[in-house]
Amino acid sequence: MKNRIVHLLSLVAMLLMLVFPAPSLLAQDLNMELLKGIEPRNVGPAGMSGRITAIDVVQSNTNIIYIGAASGGVWKSENAGVTWDPIFENYGPMSVGALDIYQKNPSIIWMGTGEGNPRNSQSSGAGIYRSIDAGKSWELMGLEEIRNIHRVLIHPDDPNTVYVGAQGSAWGDSEELRRL
């Protein structure tokens, strides 16, 4: 009896395979000859984009988030990260290394340009910027020759006093580059 059930199930399975063939049987054939000359190679870890290098949140309204990208400017979300708007696309340097919001007045934001993470595809910036209108406009505040700013900290009681951690140019200063 047990053998008959196994035999019957096998027969049903074969009939089902004839009626409903596996998707791979219906797929296009792959000509392996076309792939013969391709050798595998290591292409990473050298991803050059998509790195978020800075983030800060308005503590009194955590729906408002600012991020800075290694090669993509500053972005703002007012709905806890569901959607993002670029807010630094009309300025020169697009590489961002640091952001800090003055929490006593979240309209004041300081942003350092130039990615501060040394790597083979590091992007340079051109100074430090300040916004006093929550990112609607930005003003260059100096440090144009400091190419890579990794941290910006606003003094807790004075939004005009800012501490900057910078590595400078990752590849040498512009005078050195002109001599090469």
ROSE-4610 file (N, C-alpha, C; in Angstrom, 1 decimal, always signed):
// ROSE-4610
residu = [M/M/M/K/K/K/N/N/N/R/R/R/I/I/I/V/V/V/H/H/H/L/L/L/L/L/L/S/S/S/L/L/L/V/V/V/A/A/A/M/M/M/L/L/L/L/L/L/M/M/M/L/L/L/V/V/V/F/F/F/P/P/P/A/A/A/P/P/P/S/S/S/L/L/L/L/L/L/A/A/A/Q/Q/Q/D/D/D/L/L/L/N/N/N/M/M/M/E/E/E/L/L/L/L/L/L/K/K/K/G/G/G/I/I/I/E/E/E/P/P/P/R/R/R/N/N/N/V/V/V/G/G/G/P/P/P/A/A/A/G/G/G/M/M/M/S/S/S/G/G/G/R/R/R/I/I/I/T/T/T/A/A/A/I/I/I/D/D/D/V/V/V/V/V/V/Q/Q/Q/S/S/S/N/N/N/T/T/T/N/N/N/I/I/I/I/I/I/Y/Y/Y/I/I/I/G/G/G/A/A/A/A/A/A/S/S/S/G/G/G/G/G/G/V/V/V/W/W/W/K/K/K/S/S/S/E/E/E/N/N/N/A/A/A/G/G/G/V/V/V/T/T/T/W/W/W/D/D/D/P/P/P/I/I/I/F/F/F/E/E/E/N/N/N/Y/Y/Y/G/G/G/P/P/P/M/M/M/S/S/S/V/V/V/G/G/G/A/A/A/L/L/L/D/D/D/I/I/I/Y/Y/Y/Q/Q/Q/K/K/K/N/N/N/P/P/P/S/S/S/I/I/I/I/I/I/W/W/W/M/M/M/G/G/G/T/T/T/G/G/G/E/E/E/G/G/G/N/N/N/P/P/P/R/R/R/N/N/N/S/S/S/Q/Q/Q/S/S/S/S/S/S/G/G/G/A/A/A/G/G/G/I/I/I/Y/Y/Y/R/R/R/S/S/S/I/I/I/D/D/D/A/A/A/G/G/G/K/K/K/S/S/S/W/W/W/E/E/E/L/L/L/M/M/M/G/G/G/L/L/L/E/E/E/E/E/E/I/I/I/R/R/R/N/N/N/I/I/I/H/H/H/R/R/R/V/V/V/L/L/L/I/I/I/H/H/H/P/P/P/D/D/D/D/D/D/P/P/P/N/N/N/T/T/T/V/V/V/Y/Y/Y/V/V/V/G/G/G/A/A/A/Q/Q/Q/G/G/G/S/S/S/A/A/A/W/W/W/G/G/G/D/D/D/S/S/S/E/E/E/E/E/E/L/L/L/R/R/R/R/R/R/L/L/L]
num = [1/1/1/2/2/2/3/3/3/4/4/4/5/5/5/6/6/6/7/7/7/8/8/8/9/9/9/10/10/10/11/11/11/12/12/12/13/13/13/14/14/14/15/15/15/16/16/16/17/17/17/18/18/18/19/19/19/20/20/20/21/21/21/22/22/22/23/23/23/24/24/24/25/25/25/26/26/26/27/27/27/28/28/28/29/29/29/30/30/30/31/31/31/32/32/32/33/33/33/34/34/34/35/35/35/36/36/36/37/37/37/38/38/38/39/39/39/40/40/40/41/41/41/42/42/42/43/43/43/44/44/44/45/45/45/46/46/46/47/47/47/48/48/48/49/49/49/50/50/50/51/51/51/52/52/52/53/53/53/54/54/54/55/55/55/56/56/56/57/57/57/58/58/58/59/59/59/60/60/60/61/61/61/62/62/62/63/63/63/64/64/64/65/65/65/66/66/66/67/67/67/68/68/68/69/69/69/70/70/70/71/71/71/72/72/72/73/73/73/74/74/74/75/75/75/76/76/76/77/77/77/78/78/78/79/79/79/80/80/80/81/81/81/82/82/82/83/83/83/84/84/84/85/85/85/86/86/86/87/87/87/88/88/88/89/89/89/90/90/90/91/91/91/92/92/92/93/93/93/94/94/94/95/95/95/96/96/96/97/97/97/98/98/98/99/99/99/100/100/100/101/101/101/102/102/102/103/103/103/104/104/104/105/105/105/106/106/106/107/107/107/108/108/108/109/109/109/110/110/110/111/111/111/112/112/112/113/113/113/114/114/114/115/115/115/116/116/116/117/117/117/118/118/118/119/119/119/120/120/120/121/121/121/122/122/122/123/123/123/124/124/124/125/125/125/126/126/126/127/127/127/128/128/128/129/129/129/130/130/130/131/131/131/132/132/132/133/133/133/134/134/134/135/135/135/136/136/136/137/137/137/138/138/138/139/139/139/140/140/140/141/141/141/142/142/142/143/143/143/144/144/144/145/145/145/146/146/146/147/147/147/148/148/148/149/149/149/150/150/150/151/151/151/152/152/152/153/153/153/154/154/154/155/155/155/156/156/156/157/157/157/158/158/158/159/159/159/160/160/160/161/161/161/162/162/162/163/163/163/164/164/164/165/165/165/166/166/166/167/167/167/168/168/168/169/169/169/170/170/170/171/171/171/172/172/172/173/173/173/174/174/174/175/175/175/176/176/176/177/177/177/178/178/178/179/179/179/180/180/180]
x = [+0.8/+0.0/+0.9/+1.9/+2.8/+3.5/+3.9/+4.6/+3.6/+2.3/+1.4/+1.2/+1.1/+1.0/+2.2/+3.4/+4.6/+4.6/+4.3/+4.2/+3.2/+2.0/+1.0/+1.4/+2.1/+2.5/+3.6/+4.5/+5.5/+4.9/+3.9/+3.2/+2.5/+1.9/+1.2/+2.3/+3.4/+4.5/+5.0/+5.2/+5.6/+4.6/+3.3/+2.3/+2.3/+2.4/+2.4/+3.6/+4.8/+5.9/+5.7/+5.0/+4.7/+3.7/+2.7/+1.7/+2.3/+3.0/+3.6/+5.1/+5.8/+7.3/+7.9/+9.1/+9.8/+10.2/+10.2/+10.5/+11.8/+12.8/+14.1/+14.1/+13.1/+13.0/+12.4/+11.7/+11.1/+12.1/+13.1/+14.0/+14.9/+15.5/+16.3/+17.6/+18.2/+19.5/+20.6/+21.6/+22.7/+23.9/+24.5/+25.6/+26.9/+27.4/+28.6/+29.8/+29.8/+31.0/+31.2/+30.1/+30.2/+30.9/+30.9/+31.5/+32.9/+33.4/+34.7/+35.9/+36.0/+37.1/+37.0/+36.0/+35.8/+36.4/+37.3/+38.0/+37.4/+37.1/+36.7/+37.7/+37.3/+38.3/+37.6/+38.5/+38.0/+37.9/+36.7/+36.5/+36.2/+36.4/+36.1/+37.1/+37.0/+36.0/+36.3/+35.8/+36.1/+34.8/+33.7/+32.5/+32.7/+32.4/+32.7/+31.5/+30.4/+29.2/+28.3/+27.4/+26.4/+26.8/+27.9/+28.4/+27.8/+27.1/+26.6/+27.7/+28.2/+29.3/+29.0/+27.7/+27.3/+25.8/+25.4/+23.9/+23.7/+22.6/+22.2/+20.7/+20.1/+18.6/+18.3/+17.2/+16.6/+16.0/+16.6/+16.2/+14.8/+14.3/+13.0/+11.9/+12.3/+11.4/+12.2/+12.2/+13.0/+12.6/+11.5/+11.1/+12.1/+12.8/+13.7/+15.1/+15.6/+16.9/+17.7/+19.0/+19.9/+21.0/+21.3/+22.4/+23.3/+24.6/+25.6/+26.2/+26.4/+26.9/+28.4/+29.2/+30.5/+30.7/+29.7/+29.8/+28.4/+27.6/+26.2/+25.5/+26.2/+25.6/+24.9/+24.0/+23.3/+21.8/+21.1/+19.7/+19.0/+17.7/+16.9/+15.6/+15.2/+13.9/+13.1/+11.8/+10.9/+9.9/+10.1/+9.1/+9.8/+10.8/+11.6/+12.3/+12.7/+13.4/+12.6/+11.3/+10.5/+10.8/+11.0/+11.4/+12.5/+13.3/+14.5/+14.5/+15.0/+15.1/+16.6/+17.2/+18.6/+18.5/+19.4/+19.4/+20.7/+21.6/+23.0/+23.4/+22.5/+22.8/+23.3/+23.1/+23.5/+24.8/+25.6/+26.9/+28.0/+29.2/+30.4/+30.7/+31.2/+31.6/+30.4/+30.4/+29.3/+29.6/+30.9/+31.3/+31.2/+30.5/+30.2/+30.9/+31.5/+32.2/+31.6/+30.9/+30.3/+29.2/+28.2/+27.1/+26.9/+26.5/+26.0/+24.9/+23.9/+22.7/+22.8/+22.6/+22.6/+21.2/+21.2/+19.9/+19.0/+19.7/+18.9/+18.1/+18.6/+17.9/+18.2/+17.4/+17.7/+17.8/+17.5/+17.6/+19.1/+20.0/+21.4/+22.1/+22.7/+23.4/+24.8/+25.8/+27.2/+27.5/+28.2/+28.5/+29.9/+30.7/+32.1/+32.1/+32.8/+32.8/+34.1/+34.0/+35.1/+35.0/+35.0/+34.9/+36.1/+35.9/+37.0/+37.4/+37.0/+37.4/+38.4/+39.7/+40.8/+40.5/+40.5/+40.2/+40.7/+40.7/+41.1/+40.2/+39.0/+38.1/+37.5/+38.3/+37.9/+37.7/+36.6/+36.2/+36.6/+37.2/+37.6/+36.5/+36.6/+35.6/+36.3/+35.7/+36.3/+35.7/+35.9/+35.6/+34.4/+34.0/+32.9/+31.8/+30.6/+29.4/+28.5/+27.6/+26.6/+25.3/+24.3/+22.9/+22.2/+21.5/+20.8/+19.2/+18.9/+17.5/+17.1/+17.6/+17.4/+17.7/+18.7/+19.2/+18.7/+17.9/+17.4/+18.5/+19.4/+20.6/+21.8/+23.0/+24.2/+25.2/+26.1/+27.1/+28.5/+29.4/+30.8/+31.4/+31.9/+32.4/+33.9/+34.6/+36.1/+36.6/+37.9/+38.6/+38.6/+38.6/+38.5/+39.7/+40.8/+42.0/+42.0/+41.1/+41.0/+40.1/+40.6/+39.9/+39.0/+39.3/+38.5/+38.2/+37.0/+36.5/+35.7/+36.2/+35.6/+34.6/+34.8/+33.8/+33.7/+32.4/+32.1/+31.2/+31.7/+30.9/+30.6/+29.4/+29.0/+29.1/+29.6/+29.7/+28.2/+28.0/+26.6/+25.9/+26.7/+26.1/+26.3/+27.1/+27.4/+27.5/+26.4/+26.4/+27.5/+28.2/+29.2/+30.6/+30.7/+31.9/+31.8/+32.7/+32.6/+34.0/+34.0/+35.2/+35.2/+36.4/+36.5/+37.6/+37.3/+38.3/+38.5/+39.7/+40.0/+41.3/+41.4/+42.7/+43.4/+42.8/+43.4/+43.2/+44.1/+44.0/+44.6/+43.9/+44.3/+45.5/+45.6/+46.5/+47.6/+47.7/+48.7/+48.0/+48.7/+48.0/+48.2/+47.5/+47.4/+48.8/+49.6/+51.0/+51.8/+51.7/+52.4/+51.8/+50.5/+49.9/+50.4/+50.6/+51.0/+52.4/+53.2/+54.6/+54.8/+53.8/+53.9/+53.8]
y = [-1.2/+0.0/+1.3/+1.2/+2.4/+2.6/+1.6/+1.7/+2.3/+1.9/+2.5/+4.0/+4.4/+5.9/+6.6/+6.1/+6.8/+6.8/+5.7/+5.6/+6.6/+6.7/+7.6/+9.1/+9.4/+10.8/+11.1/+10.2/+10.4/+10.7/+9.9/+10.1/+11.5/+11.9/+13.2/+14.3/+14.1/+15.1/+15.3/+14.2/+14.2/+14.9/+14.5/+15.2/+16.7/+17.1/+18.5/+19.2/+18.6/+19.2/+19.3/+18.4/+18.6/+19.7/+19.8/+20.9/+22.2/+22.3/+23.5/+23.4/+23.6/+23.5/+24.5/+24.2/+25.1/+26.4/+27.6/+28.8/+28.8/+28.1/+28.0/+27.3/+26.4/+25.6/+26.6/+27.6/+28.5/+29.7/+29.9/+31.0/+30.9/+32.0/+32.1/+31.4/+30.7/+30.0/+31.0/+30.7/+31.5/+30.9/+31.6/+31.1/+31.4/+30.3/+30.5/+30.9/+30.7/+31.1/+32.6/+33.3/+34.8/+35.2/+34.4/+34.8/+34.2/+33.4/+32.7/+33.7/+34.8/+35.7/+36.6/+36.6/+37.5/+36.9/+37.6/+37.1/+37.9/+37.2/+37.9/+38.9/+40.0/+41.0/+41.7/+42.2/+42.9/+44.3/+44.9/+46.3/+47.1/+46.6/+47.3/+47.1/+47.7/+48.6/+50.0/+50.4/+51.8/+52.5/+52.2/+52.9/+54.4/+55.2/+56.6/+57.5/+57.0/+57.9/+57.3/+58.1/+57.6/+57.7/+58.2/+58.2/+59.4/+59.2/+60.3/+60.5/+61.8/+62.1/+63.0/+63.5/+64.4/+64.2/+64.3/+64.3/+65.0/+65.8/+66.4/+66.6/+66.6/+66.6/+67.8/+68.5/+69.5/+68.8/+69.0/+68.3/+68.7/+69.9/+70.3/+69.8/+69.3/+68.8/+67.8/+66.5/+65.5/+65.1/+65.7/+65.4/+66.2/+67.2/+68.0/+67.4/+66.9/+66.2/+66.8/+67.1/+67.5/+66.5/+66.2/+65.3/+66.0/+65.6/+66.1/+64.8/+64.9/+63.8/+64.1/+63.0/+63.2/+63.8/+63.5/+64.1/+64.6/+65.0/+65.3/+66.4/+67.3/+68.5/+68.2/+69.2/+69.1/+68.9/+68.0/+67.6/+67.8/+68.2/+68.4/+67.6/+67.0/+66.4/+67.0/+67.3/+67.8/+66.8/+65.6/+64.5/+63.2/+63.4/+62.3/+61.4/+61.9/+61.2/+60.5/+60.7/+60.1/+60.7/+62.0/+62.7/+63.7/+64.0/+64.9/+65.9/+67.1/+68.2/+68.7/+68.9/+69.5/+71.0/+71.4/+72.8/+73.5/+72.9/+73.5/+73.3/+73.1/+72.8/+74.0/+75.2/+76.4/+77.0/+76.3/+76.7/+75.9/+76.4/+75.7/+74.3/+74.2/+72.8/+71.9/+70.7/+69.8/+68.8/+68.7/+67.7/+68.3/+67.5/+68.0/+67.0/+67.6/+66.8/+66.9/+68.1/+68.3/+69.2/+69.0/+69.8/+70.0/+71.2/+71.3/+72.4/+72.0/+72.9/+73.6/+74.9/+75.6/+75.3/+74.4/+73.9/+75.0/+76.0/+77.1/+78.0/+77.9/+78.6/+77.7/+76.7/+75.7/+76.3/+77.6/+78.2/+78.4/+78.4/+78.6/+77.2/+77.1/+75.8/+76.2/+75.5/+75.6/+74.3/+74.5/+73.3/+73.4/+72.4/+72.4/+71.5/+72.1/+71.3/+70.5/+69.5/+68.6/+67.4/+66.3/+65.0/+64.9/+64.6/+64.4/+63.0/+62.1/+60.7/+60.4/+60.3/+60.0/+58.7/+58.7/+57.6/+57.9/+56.9/+57.0/+57.9/+58.1/+58.9/+60.1/+60.6/+61.7/+62.9/+63.6/+64.8/+66.0/+67.0/+68.2/+69.3/+70.2/+71.3/+72.6/+73.7/+75.0/+75.9/+75.5/+76.4/+76.0/+76.9/+76.7/+77.6/+77.2/+78.0/+78.0/+79.1/+79.3/+79.6/+79.1/+79.4/+80.0/+81.1/+81.6/+81.5/+80.8/+80.7/+79.2/+78.3/+76.9/+76.3/+76.8/+76.2/+76.8/+77.8/+78.4/+79.2/+79.7/+80.4/+80.1/+80.2/+79.9/+81.0/+81.3/+82.3/+81.7/+81.9/+81.4/+82.2/+81.6/+82.2/+82.2/+81.5/+81.5/+80.1/+79.9/+78.7/+78.0/+78.9/+78.4/+77.4/+77.6/+76.7/+75.5/+75.4/+74.1/+73.2/+72.2/+71.4/+70.4/+69.9/+68.8/+69.0/+69.4/+69.7/+68.5/+67.9/+66.7/+66.9/+68.0/+68.3/+69.8/+70.1/+71.5/+71.4/+72.2/+72.3/+73.7/+74.1/+75.4/+75.5/+76.6/+76.9/+76.9/+76.2/+76.1/+77.4/+78.5/+79.7/+80.9/+80.6/+81.7/+81.1/+81.3/+80.7/+81.3/+82.3/+82.9/+82.3/+81.5/+80.8/+79.4/+78.9/+77.6/+76.9/+75.7/+74.9/+74.0/+74.0/+73.2/+72.2/+70.9/+69.9/+69.6/+69.8/+69.7/+69.0/+68.3/+67.7/+68.5/+69.5/+70.2/+69.5/+69.7/+69.0/+67.6/+66.6/+65.2/+65.0/+65.8/+65.6/+66.7/+67.5/+68.6/+69.9/+71.0/+72.3/+72.6/+73.7/+74.0/+74.4/+75.0/+75.4/+74.2/+73.1/+71.9/+71.2/+71.3/+70.7/+71.5/+72.8/+73.6/+73.2/+72.8/+72.5/+71.1/+70.2/+68.9/+68.8]
z = [+0.0/+0.0/+0.0/+0.8/+0.9/-0.4/-1.1/-2.4/-3.4/-3.4/-4.3/-4.1/-2.8/-2.6/-3.1/-2.8/-3.3/-4.8/-5.4/-6.9/-7.4/-6.8/-7.3/-7.1/-6.0/-5.8/-6.8/-7.1/-8.1/-9.5/-9.8/-11.1/-11.1/-10.1/-10.0/-10.1/-9.5/-9.5/-11.0/-11.7/-13.1/-14.0/-13.8/-14.6/-14.3/-13.1/-12.7/-13.4/-13.4/-14.1/-15.6/-16.2/-17.6/-17.9/-17.0/-17.2/-16.8/-15.7/-15.2/-15.1/-16.2/-16.2/-15.3/-14.8/-13.9/-14.8/-14.1/-14.8/-15.5/-15.0/-15.6/-16.9/-17.1/-18.4/-19.5/-19.1/-20.0/-20.3/-19.5/-19.7/-20.9/-21.3/-22.5/-22.2/-23.1/-22.9/-22.8/-22.0/-21.8/-22.5/-23.4/-24.2/-23.4/-22.8/-21.9/-22.7/-24.0/-24.8/-24.7/-24.6/-24.5/-23.2/-22.2/-20.9/-20.7/-21.7/-21.5/-21.2/-21.9/-21.7/-20.5/-19.8/-18.7/-17.4/-16.8/-15.6/-14.4/-13.3/-12.1/-11.6/-11.0/-10.5/-9.3/-8.4/-7.2/-7.6/-7.4/-7.7/-6.4/-5.3/-4.1/-3.0/-1.9/-1.5/-1.9/-3.0/-3.5/-4.0/-3.3/-3.7/-3.5/-4.5/-4.5/-4.2/-4.0/-3.7/-2.7/-2.3/-1.4/+0.1/+0.4/+1.8/+2.5/+3.6/+4.5/+5.5/+5.5/+6.3/+7.5/+7.5/+8.6/+8.8/+10.0/+10.3/+11.6/+11.6/+12.9/+12.8/+14.0/+14.2/+15.1/+14.8/+15.7/+16.9/+18.0/+19.2/+19.7/+19.4/+19.8/+18.8/+17.6/+16.6/+15.8/+16.3/+15.7/+14.3/+13.8/+12.4/+11.4/+11.9/+11.1/+11.2/+10.1/+10.1/+8.9/+9.2/+8.1/+7.9/+6.7/+6.4/+5.4/+5.5/+4.5/+3.8/+2.6/+1.8/+1.3/+1.2/+0.8/-0.6/-1.4/-2.8/-3.2/-2.3/-2.7/-2.0/-1.3/-0.7/+0.6/+1.0/+2.2/+1.9/+2.6/+2.4/+3.7/+3.6/+4.8/+4.6/+5.8/+5.8/+7.0/+6.7/+7.7/+8.1/+7.7/+8.1/+8.5/+9.3/+9.9/+8.9/+7.8/+6.8/+5.7/+5.7/+4.6/+3.3/+3.2/+2.0/+2.3/+1.3/+1.5/+0.4/+0.8/-0.2/-0.2/-1.3/-1.3/-1.0/-0.1/+0.3/+0.2/-0.6/-0.8/-2.2/-3.2/-4.5/-5.3/-4.8/-5.6/-5.1/-4.4/-3.9/-4.5/-4.4/-5.1/-4.6/-3.4/-3.0/-2.6/-3.2/-2.9/-1.8/-1.5/-0.5/+0.9/+1.7/+3.1/+4.1/+5.1/+6.1/+7.5/+7.8/+9.1/+9.1/+10.0/+10.3/+11.8/+12.2/+13.6/+13.6/+14.3/+14.5/+15.9/+16.0/+17.2/+17.9/+18.8/+19.3/+20.0/+20.5/+21.2/+20.1/+18.9/+17.7/+16.5/+16.2/+15.2/+13.8/+13.6/+12.3/+12.0/+13.0/+12.8/+12.6/+11.5/+11.1/+10.6/+11.1/+10.5/+9.8/+8.7/+7.8/+7.3/+7.5/+7.0/+5.7/+4.7/+3.4/+3.4/+2.5/+2.3/+3.2/+2.7/+3.5/+4.3/+5.6/+6.5/+6.7/+5.9/+6.0/+5.0/+5.4/+4.4/+3.6/+2.3/+1.5/+0.1/-0.8/-2.2/-3.0/-2.6/-3.4/-2.6/-1.7/-0.8/-1.7/-1.3/-2.0/-1.2/-1.8/-1.1/-1.1/-0.1/+0.0/-0.2/+0.3/+0.2/+1.3/+2.5/+3.6/+4.5/+5.3/+6.3/+6.0/+6.1/+5.7/+6.9/+6.9/+8.0/+7.4/+7.9/+7.5/+8.8/+8.6/+9.8/+9.5/+8.4/+8.1/+7.8/+8.6/+8.5/+7.2/+6.5/+5.3/+4.0/+4.1/+2.9/+2.1/+2.9/+2.3/+3.1/+2.5/+3.2/+2.9/+3.9/+3.7/+4.0/+3.1/+3.3/+4.5/+5.5/+6.7/+6.7/+5.8/+5.8/+5.7/+6.0/+5.9/+4.5/+3.5/+2.1/+1.7/+2.3/+2.0/+2.8/+3.8/+4.6/+3.8/+3.1/+2.1/+2.7/+3.9/+4.5/+6.0/+6.2/+7.6/+8.1/+9.2/+9.7/+10.8/+11.6/+12.7/+12.8/+13.2/+13.5/+14.8/+15.8/+17.1/+17.4/+17.5/+17.9/+19.4/+19.9/+21.3/+21.9/+23.0/+23.5/+23.8/+24.1/+24.5/+23.5/+22.4/+21.5/+20.1/+19.3/+17.9/+17.0/+17.4/+16.5/+16.9/+17.9/+18.2/+17.8/+16.9/+16.3/+16.4/+16.8/+16.9/+15.7/+15.0/+13.7/+13.8/+13.5/+13.4/+11.9/+11.4/+10.0/+9.8/+8.7/+8.3/+7.2/+6.7/+5.6/+4.3/+3.4/+2.1/+2.2/+1.7/+1.8/+0.8/-0.2/-1.3/-1.4/-0.3/-0.4/-0.7/-0.4/-0.7/-2.1/-2.5/-4.0/-4.5/-3.7/-4.1/-4.4/-3.6/-3.9/-5.2/-5.4/-6.6/-7.8/-7.7/-8.9/-9.3/-8.3/-8.6/-9.3/-9.1/-9.7/-11.2]
